Amino acid sequence: MTNKYSCKICAVTPFNPISKSCKLSQLTTDLLLMEGTNGHNPSTDKSTYGIEFVVSCAPSSLLRSFSPYVGGVSAFSWSTLAFPRQLHNHIDMADKFALCLPSSSKDSGVTFLGEGPFYFTSFPNLDLRSILSYTPMVREDKKSLGYYIGIKKISIKGISIPLPSLKSGSVKLSTVTLYTTLRSDIYEALVSSFSMATKNIPRLKAVQPFSLCLKSSAVGSVRKGFHVPKIDLEMESGKNWTISGDNSMKRVGNGTTCLAFIDGGLKMKEAIVIGTFQMENNFLFFDLGNQKLGFSSSLLSRGTSCGSFNFTYVLEH
């Protein structure tokens, strides 16, 4: 807090998570408009007007790395100033939110704030909460703002991959990391095991940043089905987060498809960082009050996707 012109000014540094840059700015408040939903559609009657949120103004130079449709960044962390936490404190909404990222830029993903229910057009009578498995979120201290979970083992075709020195809380969820990144020893074990399980699929020259690339026609596709094994992450709760071919294999062109995991080196702060490619078309429900994560595994196997929410407005009476 500084004094300027006899006024108290709180200096902050808004951060661009893509360019990893920040600028000096000021903390202020603004009124935000939020759209409500009945779980099926956005509802004009349940929009929330006049809630005053704590925000900071970012210089336009800080936004240059974003698409022209992006006007800023909203935090969804443990911080009391994060968007869901502020909303919870303002109107006593359940301290929960859901995230569903699409696999195509042509589709709109969706973020829900609050308890739910959540319905997609493919299954209008299925509340997505009913298909979720849960695992505890790990928070080592109150200064830790990211979301962490514990993983007991990784397995491919029932064969476990060694996870040396993997302590609880060393697996981070990140929406600014494109592909799941693993500490070198874990990465090498994963690639070796996956390579053995796909030994009958022709290899092609590796394409950076990947190290194991296969012939696309032999790998398969979402539409025709994948011919590669699923990767099971056994959570601390004993439930499996299953990574199927649509979240493990990345088409890179020229008939090449690569295992979409990255070697993060031996000095990673977290042993595993789960990135957005592995989250695509997975419904994730963050229950902050009870410190647990709900996860669906791929929605594609259920005949729906994160682009299936109906964004057509309905007027409720």
Disulfide bonds with the S-S distance in Angstrom:
Cys100-Cys306 1.95
Cys213-Cys258 2.05
